[in-house]
Amino acid sequence: MLDVLGRDVQGEAAVLRGRGVVSRVVLPGGVGAWVVTDAGVMRGLLADGRVSKDAYRHWPAWRRGEVSGSWPLAVWVSVQNLVTSYGAEHRRLRGLMASAFTARRVALLAPRVEEIASGLLDGVQEAAGRGGGGVVDVRELFALPLPGRVMLELFGIPEEFRGPLREIIDGFFDTAVSSQEAQRNYRALYSTMGELVAFKRRCPGEDLTSALIAAGDAGGGGAEGADTPDARGASGARKVSGGGGLSEKELVDNLIMLLSAGCEPTVNLLGNAVALLLGDVGQLELVRSGRASWGDVVEEAVRVEAPGANAILRYAVEDVRVGETVIERGDALVMSFAAAGRDPGVHGADADVFDVTRATRREHLSFGHGVHYCLGAPLARLEAEIALRALFGRFPRMRAAFGPGELPRTESFISNGPRVLPVVPGPAAAAAV
């Protein structure tokens, strides 16, 4: 049974890896699944057309209602978006979503990311000054708000929606919630997103929300209300737009996916990277001396501490043989990116060590692989490199206010990052490096 609180994600991943390349686990609510821990096997399955993410078509337990909409993790499989689509439907949605994260659009965001980072670091500097140069939580003041502000601006989210959305997204990744709490969060999620879409229809702007609404309406998606997971039920058929655009359900669910995927994982990436660098000043010196880059830090950080520890769920479209094991048609799978990132078969006997010069630092699966490779990976990399350069440039003598193993982690087996990040910033540099 996976620990819903994620108290030792890496220890649990090591145990699972020791049980074989695939093994059985139990998810909250008694739902059984296979967990994949071997990087090579995972890479193959992520690119295998016999593995789907569409619960409505390929998970019999969901279709028959054996796993219902009241399941605490139902939102991860009930949504109808790019992440949960399959085959031709996935290709259609990916084509529509890809315009949001073109290389040109991401590159144009760099100056604004730098501005946001600088403003947040002013706040860190002020907080440190008020405390007499003492301890501040750099996650709360910097790593947490930066990705959120970038995504909220990118999608043109008005101020009145920002607080509720942040709270909802936090609940999205909480794997220890009760069924009742999960249902309340689902209702709040769809209510808030429905209000947002209605507002952006009335007041469109030069933002991605408006662009997606326009794409949906032009393709005949229409403006009818989107059903919630409660209303649709677990066994309901997947609804599609019937055209080249987006149905209202797809529009809302893809906005949910893009906003949540653009915030929480990048928060974890930043938090993990800062904690790892402060925990090994030798690694930080490699960057300062030019022997490694901030890009190297980002790749090694997402390898050794996957921001998304476990990805749920995928389903066998037909029987799939993995070594001597047969994953039967309709069986659910969990991809343990935490385990794959520390696979000694790929990264050597010291795979659990943070090393920015590691030859295999880019050979990770933390952004996925195959048709479901993360569209936002270039933006996450850009944000992280800019943020880390700015943070350590502003505070060159920053040091950890925590010891090894002392950082409390997010209470989730999906989201993987520090819950707090206390540091002593030290004197600010005259100018950011």
N, C-alpha and C positions, 0 to 999 in steps of 0.2 A: 504494500500500500504506500503510494507516494505521500510524503509529509506535506499536508496542505499549507503549512506555515513556512515551508522552505527553509528550515533552520540550519540545514547543512547540505546545500545543493550539491556541492562538489563531492562531499563524502558519500552521499547517496548515489551520485553518478558513478563513482568508483566501484561501489558495491554492485551496481547493476552491470557495469562493464565486466566485472569479474564473473558474472553469471552467464555470459555469452554475448554474442553480437546482437541477439534479440532475446527478450525474456518477457514473461507475463507480469503485469502490474495491475493494481486496482486503483481507480480514480475515485474522487468523492462521489458518494451516492452508490457505491458498490459497482460502478461501471468498469468492466474488464477491458484491457487493451494490451497490445504488444508494445514494448518500448525498444527502440533501436538505439544502440550506443556506439557501434563501430562506424568510423568515418567513411570507409570505403563502401560498406553496405548502404549507409545512409545516402551517400552521393548517388549510388545507383538507383535507390528507391525514389529519391526526389525527382529523378529524371525519367521514371518509369511510367508509361501510360497506363499500366495496370494498377496504379495507385491514384486515388482521387481524394479531393477535399470536399466533395459534394455529399452532405449527409442525406439530402432528400432523394438522391438517386442511388447512393451506394452504401448506406449504412442501414441495414434492415432493422436494427434495434430502434432507430429513430423513426423510420417509416411506420413501423408497427405500433409505435407509442410505448414500447418497453422502456425507452429513455424519453421522458416527456419534456415539455417546455418548462416544467418546474425544477428541472435538474439545475443545481447551482452553477454549472458551467455551460448552460444551454446557449447563452449568447455567443459562445465561440463557434457553435455549429448551426445556429438558427439564422444567423445573418446571411444575406444574399448579396455577396460582393465579389470583388476580384479574387480575394484570398480563398473563398469557398467554392469557386466555380470550377468547371471541368470542360475540357475539350473545346469545341467550337464556341461555346458560351464564354469560356475563359479568354479565348483569343479576341472575341468581340469586346469584352470589357477591358482587357489590357490595352487594346488599341485606343480606347477612349481615355483611359487613365494615364497612358504614357506621356501625353502632352503636358501633364502636370509636372513632370520631372525630367524634361529634356536637359541635356548638358548646358545649353545656352541659358535656360531659365535658372538652373541651379547656380551657374557662374555669376549671373546678374545679382544673385542674392548676397554674395560675399560682402560687399560694402555695408549692407544693412545688418548682417550678422555681426560684423565688427563693431558697428555702432551700438547694437544691443548689448554685446559683451562688455564694451567699455562703460556703458551706463550702469550695468549691473555691478561691475567691479568698483565703480565709484561708491556704490552702496556697501559693498564689502569693506572698502577702506574706511568709510564713515562708521560702520558698525565696530570695526576694530578700534577706531579712535575713541569711540564712546566707552568701550570696555578697557581703555588704557592699554591698547595693544594686545589684549588677551584673546581668548578663544572665540571663534565665530563658526557657524555651521555653513560651510561653503556649498553644501548641497542645497540647502534651503534658500540661500541668497544668490546662488549663481547657476549651479548645474540644473536645478529644477526649473526655474523660470525661463532660461534661455531658449531651449527647444520649444517650449510652449508659446513664447512670444513670436518666434519665427513662424510657427505653423498658424497661429491665430491671425497674423498679418497676411501670410500667404493666402489664406482662405477667406480673408476679409471678415472675420468674426467680430461683431460689435461688442463693446465693453460689457453690456448687460448679460451676454451669454457666456462670458469667459469663466466666471466663478462656477456656475452650475456645471459647465462642461468639464472643468478640471476635476471637480468632485466625482462626476460620473465616470470619467476615464480612470481615476484612481480605483473606483469600485470594480471596474472592468477587469483589472488584473488581480483582484483579491480572491484567491482561491480557497479561502477559509470561510466565506460567507455562507449563511444559511439559505435555504430555498426561499424563505420569505424576504430576506434582504436582497437576494438576487432578483426576485420578481419586482420589488420596489425600484431597484436600479434600472431594470429593463424598461419599466413604464416611464421613469424619469428620462431615460435616454431617448426613447422614441418621441416623447412629448416635447422635449427640448429641441431635438433635431427637426421635428416637424415645424415648430415655431420658427426656427432659424431659416429653413427653406422658404417658408411663407414670407418671412421678412425680406430675404434676398430676392424673391420674385418681385416684390413691391419696389425694392430699392437695390437693383443690381449695381455692381461695381466692376472694377478691373481686378478681379480676384478669381481664384480657382473655384470657389463655391458657385459664383455666378456663371462661370464657364461650363461647369458640369450641369447646372440647371438648364442652360441654353442647349447643351448637347442632348439632354433628355427630352426636352420639349420639342426640339427640332425633329427628333427621331420618333415622335408619337408616344413618348412615355406618359405624357399627361400629368395632371396635377391632382389626381385622386389621392386620398389619404393613404399613407403606408400602414399596413397591418403590423401590429406588434407580435412578438413571439407568442404571447398568451392567446391572442386572437386567432392566430394561424394554426396553432397546435403543432405538435411534433410530426404528425403524419401528413401534414398538408403538402401538396405538390409545390415544387419550386415555381415561383412566378417569374416570368420573363417579360421583357418589354414588347415582344412581338415585332420589333423593328430594329433599326440600327442604333437607336439611342438607348436611354435608360428608363426603365419603369420607375415609378415613384419609390417603390420598395428598394430597388437597386440604387437609386440616387441617395436615399438616406443611409442605407447600409454601407455604401462606398465612402460616404463622407465620414461615417463612424470609423471605418477601417483606416482611412488616410490620416485622420486626426489622432487616433489612438496610437497607430504605428509610428507616427511622426514625433510623438512626445515621449512616452514612457521608455522605449528602448534607448533613445539618445540620452535621456537623463541617466539611465543606468550606465551607459557607455562612458559618459563624463565622470560620474562618481567612481566607477571602477578604475578608470585610468588615473585619476588623481590619487586615489588610495594606493594603487600599485606603485606609482612614482614616488610618493612620499614614504612608502614602506621600503624602498630600495633606492637610496640617493645615488648609488652607482649608476643605475639606469638613467636617472635624470641627468647626470653628468655626461653620459654618452650623447644625449640630445644637445645639451648646452655646448658641448665641444664640437658639434657638427658630425660626429661619427654615426649618428642616427638622426632620423627626421621625426617630426611630429606625426607624419603619416605612418612611420614604423610603430610609433607608440599606439596609435589607434588600432592598427591591424593586430598587434600582439595583445592589446587589451581585450578586443572582442574575441580573440582566440581563447585566451586563458580564462576569461570570465564572460561567457556568452551573455549578452544583455537579456536575451530570451532563453531561459534555461531549457525549457521543454515546450515544444510546439504541439498543440492539439487542434484537431485530430485529422488523420488521414484514414482511408479505407481501401481495402483490397477489392478491386473491381472483379478480379478472378483469383483463383488460388495462385499464390506466389511462393516459390521455394527459396528459402535463404539457408544455404548449407543443408543440414539435415532437418530443418524446421520448415513446415508448411504453414504459411499464414493463409487461412482459409478465406474464401470470398465473403465479403461483408465484415470481416474482422477490422477493428479499429487499431490504429497505430499512433504512438507518440514518438516524436523525434527528439532525442535528448541532445541538443546542441551543446549543453554543458559537458556531457561525456565525450562527444566527438571532438570537441576543441582540445581535450587533453588525451587524445588517443595516442598511446606510446608507439603504435605501429606507424603513425605518421610523423609525430613530433619527437620521438625518442624517449629514453628512460626518464628524462627530466621534463616531461611534458607539462608538469604542474608548476614549473618555474617561469616567472615573467622575465623574458629576455628580448629586448627590442631589436637585437641583432640576430635573432633566430632565423635560420635559413628558410624555415617553413612557416613564418609568421603570417603569410598571406594565404596559406593553404588551409583555410578554415571554412566552415559552413554557416557561420553565425548570421549571415545575410540570406541564407537559403541557397538553393541551386535549382537549375532547370527552369521550367516555365513559371514557377512561383518565386523566382529570385526577386528580392526586395527592390521595388521601383525606387524607393527613397534612399537606397544605400549611398548614392553620390552626395545627397544632401546631408545625411548623417555624418559622413566622413568630413565634408566641408565644415559643418558646424563644430565637430569635435576638434579638428585641427586648429581652427581659428580660436576656439574657446580655450584650449590648453595653452596655446602660444600666448594668448592675452593674459591668462591667469598667472602663469609662471613668469611672464615678462613683467607684470605689474608688481608681483611679490616674489622677488628672486630668493628671499631667505625664508620663504614659507616652510613650516614644519608641521608634522602631524601632532595632533593632541589626542592620539589613540595609540594603543599598542597592538601587537600582532593578535589577530583573532578577536579584537574587542569591538569592532564595528557591528552594530545590529543590522541585519539584512532585511530587505523587503519581505513581508509575510506572504509569500507566494512561491509555488513551484514553477510558475511561468515566468514572472518578472524576476530578474536577478541583478540586484545592485544594493549599495549601502542605503540604509534608511536615514542615517545622519552622517555627516562628514565634518567633525570638529577639527579645525586647524588653527594654528597661530600664524597669521599672515606675515607678521614682521613688517619692517619699514617698506613703504611703497617706493618703487623706482621713480626717478624723475620723469621718465617717459617709458611707455610700453615698448618692449623690444620686439 
